Amino acid sequence: MSNYHVQPAEKPLALTSQAIKSLRQHPVQGISRRRLLRLSLGGGMALWLTEVAAGSIGFLWPNFSGGFGGVLKIGSFADVKAQNSSLPVDQGFPAYYQPARSYVVLVDPSRQEFVAGEDESGDGTALNVRALYQRCPHLGCKPNPCLRNFWLECPCHGSRYDRLGIKAAGAQYGPAPRSMDRFAISVDSDGVLTVDTSKITLGPLPVAVGQPGIIPPKSPVGCI
């Protein structure tokens, strides 16, 4: 009979005291789970802080560079007229300025000038000029001015506004809940218009066509 005994493979062998002492003196090389967790949390926090900083810089940068989100100089009425010579801006037709993402329009075309002053509300009546945000209050599309009727018409869902951005009330004039929003403006003593695109005033509620407060279209036929 053999003196050898077979030890089952699935039965673990107990570590001797010498082996345990050796393991304590020579720990397993590599990163422990605790250290890995700490590094992961630290890396995630650093990434989040980087994204926050980048977003803040992206938001504030236009104010430093003079882009949208900051103050932009448009010019005098003579400048606006010269830059849009193919459009009847002297008759109150809206002139578009892409850097400001706005339409600039004379409130009273019988006065061919911008009047010095400031208007934080964006109404612009006293300054004889209004700067309308190009974004339709419905879903954000860009309304386009129509030469046929001098109205602004949204190509996405048919919302219609008079040339000063007042929304026409009624289902036939589209679903926008209010008139076009406005930017704060100022005109200096030389008649130069400045638009502050960081200050937006929500447009007023729609007005029924034929009622005071909305300019009737020049033509019953629009562009859309």
C-alpha positions in Angstrom: 0.0 0.0 0.0 1.3 3.4 -1.0 2.2 6.0 1.6 1.2 8.9 -0.8 -2.1 10.6 -0.2 -3.9 12.5 -2.9 -5.0 16.0 -1.9 -8.2 17.1 -3.6 -7.6 20.0 -6.0 -10.6 21.9 -4.8 -9.5 21.8 -1.2 -7.3 24.8 -0.4 -4.2 24.5 1.5 -3.7 26.6 4.7 -0.9 29.1 4.6 1.9 28.6 7.0 2.8 31.5 9.4 6.0 31.9 7.4 4.1 32.4 4.2 1.8 34.9 5.7 4.7 36.8 7.1 6.4 36.9 3.7 3.2 38.2 2.0 3.0 41.0 4.5 6.6 42.0 3.9 6.2 41.7 0.1 2.6 42.9 -0.9 1.2 42.3 -4.3 2.4 44.7 -6.9 0.0 47.0 -8.7 -2.9 49.4 -7.8 -5.2 48.4 -5.1 -9.0 48.8 -5.5 -9.0 51.6 -2.9 -6.4 53.6 -4.8 -8.1 52.9 -8.1 -11.4 54.2 -6.7 -9.6 57.4 -5.4 -8.0 58.0 -8.8 -11.3 57.5 -10.6 -13.1 59.9 -8.4 -10.3 62.5 -8.7 -10.2 62.2 -12.5 -13.9 62.5 -12.8 -13.9 65.6 -10.6 -11.1 67.2 -12.6 -13.0 66.5 -15.9 -16.1 68.1 -14.5 -14.2 71.2 -13.3 -12.6 71.4 -16.8 -16.0 71.3 -18.5 -17.5 73.9 -16.1 -14.5 76.2 -16.8 -14.8 75.7 -20.5 -18.5 76.4 -20.5 -18.1 79.6 -18.4 -15.4 80.9 -20.8 -17.6 80.1 -23.8 -20.5 82.0 -22.2 -18.4 85.0 -21.2 -16.2 85.1 -24.2 -18.6 87.0 -26.5 -18.7 89.8 -23.9 -15.0 90.1 -24.2 -14.8 89.8 -28.0 -17.8 91.9 -28.9 -19.8 89.0 -30.3 -23.3 87.9 -29.7 -24.0 87.9 -26.0 -22.3 91.2 -25.6 -22.6 94.8 -26.8 -22.4 95.4 -30.6 -22.2 98.7 -32.4 -24.6 98.8 -35.4 -24.0 102.3 -36.7 -26.2 105.3 -37.6 -29.3 105.2 -39.7 -27.3 106.4 -42.7 -25.0 103.4 -42.2 -27.9 101.0 -42.0 -29.4 102.4 -45.1 -26.2 102.2 -47.0 -25.5 98.7 -46.0 -29.0 97.6 -47.0 -29.3 99.7 -50.1 -31.4 97.0 -51.9 -34.0 97.0 -49.2 -36.6 99.8 -48.4 -35.3 100.3 -44.8 -36.2 103.9 -45.0 -39.8 102.8 -45.3 -39.6 100.7 -42.1 -38.5 97.4 -43.6 -36.4 95.3 -41.1 -32.6 95.2 -41.8 -30.9 92.0 -40.6 -27.6 92.0 -38.7 -26.1 88.5 -38.3 -23.4 89.3 -35.6 -26.2 90.7 -33.4 -28.7 88.1 -34.5 -31.3 90.8 -34.8 -33.5 92.8 -37.1 -33.1 96.6 -36.8 -36.1 98.6 -37.9 -37.3 102.2 -37.8 -40.3 102.7 -35.5 -41.5 105.8 -37.4 -40.3 105.9 -41.0 -41.3 109.6 -41.3 -38.3 110.3 -39.1 -35.2 109.2 -41.0 -32.9 109.0 -38.0 -32.1 107.3 -34.7 -32.8 109.5 -31.7 -30.2 109.7 -28.9 -31.0 107.9 -25.7 -31.2 104.5 -23.9 -33.9 101.9 -23.7 -33.4 98.9 -21.5 -36.8 97.5 -22.3 -36.1 97.3 -26.0 -39.3 99.0 -27.0 -37.3 101.7 -28.8 -40.2 104.1 -29.6 -38.4 107.1 -28.0 -35.2 106.2 -29.9 -37.1 105.6 -33.2 -35.5 102.2 -33.6 -36.1 98.7 -32.4 -33.8 95.6 -32.4 -35.7 92.3 -32.6 -34.2 89.0 -31.7 -34.2 86.8 -34.8 -35.5 83.8 -32.8 -39.2 82.9 -33.2 -40.8 82.6 -29.7 -42.5 79.4 -30.8 -39.7 76.9 -31.4 -36.7 79.1 -32.3 -36.8 79.3 -36.1 -35.7 82.5 -37.8 -38.6 84.6 -39.2 -37.9 86.3 -42.5 -39.2 89.8 -43.6 -41.4 89.7 -46.6 -41.2 92.5 -49.2 -44.8 92.0 -50.2 -46.4 92.9 -46.9 -43.5 94.2 -44.8 -44.2 91.5 -42.2 -41.9 89.0 -40.6 -43.0 85.4 -41.3 -41.6 82.2 -39.7 -41.1 79.5 -42.4 -41.3 76.7 -39.9 -44.9 76.9 -38.5 -46.3 80.1 -40.1 -46.2 82.5 -37.2 -46.6 86.1 -38.5 -45.5 89.4 -37.0 -45.8 93.0 -38.2 -42.6 94.8 -39.2 -42.0 95.8 -35.5 -42.2 92.2 -34.3 -45.8 92.3 -33.0 -47.4 88.9 -33.2 -50.8 88.8 -35.1 -53.5 87.1 -32.9 -55.4 84.2 -34.4 -54.8 80.6 -35.4 -54.3 81.6 -39.0 -51.3 83.6 -38.0 -49.4 80.8 -36.5 -48.8 79.2 -33.0 -46.2 81.6 -31.4 -47.4 82.6 -27.9 -46.1 86.1 -28.0 -44.4 88.8 -30.1 -40.7 88.7 -31.0 -38.3 89.4 -28.2 -36.3 92.6 -28.1 -32.8 93.7 -27.2 -31.8 96.6 -25.0 -30.5 99.5 -27.2 -28.8 102.8 -27.0 -28.1 105.7 -29.4 -25.3 108.1 -28.8 -25.2 111.8 -29.6 -23.9 111.1 -33.1 -26.9 108.9 -33.8 -24.9 105.6 -33.6 -27.0 102.6 -32.5 -25.6 100.0 -30.1 -27.4 96.7 -29.3 -26.9 94.9 -26.0 -27.5 91.3 -26.9 -27.0 90.2 -23.3 -30.3 92.0 -22.3 -33.4 90.5 -23.8 -37.0 91.6 -23.1 -39.8 89.1 -23.9 -42.2 90.3 -26.6 -45.8 91.4 -25.6 -48.9 89.2 -26.2 -50.4 88.9 -29.7 -52.6 91.7 -31.0 -55.6 91.1 -33.3 -55.2 92.5 -36.8 -57.2 95.7 -37.1 -56.7 96.6 -33.5 -54.3 99.4 -32.3 -50.8 98.1 -31.6 -50.2 96.2 -34.8 -49.3 97.5 -38.2 -51.5 96.1 -41.0 -49.8 94.2 -43.8 -49.2 96.2 -47.0 -50.5 93.3 -49.0 -53.0 90.5 -48.2 -50.6 88.1 -49.8 -47.4 87.1 -47.9 -44.3 85.2 -48.8 -45.2 81.8 -47.2 
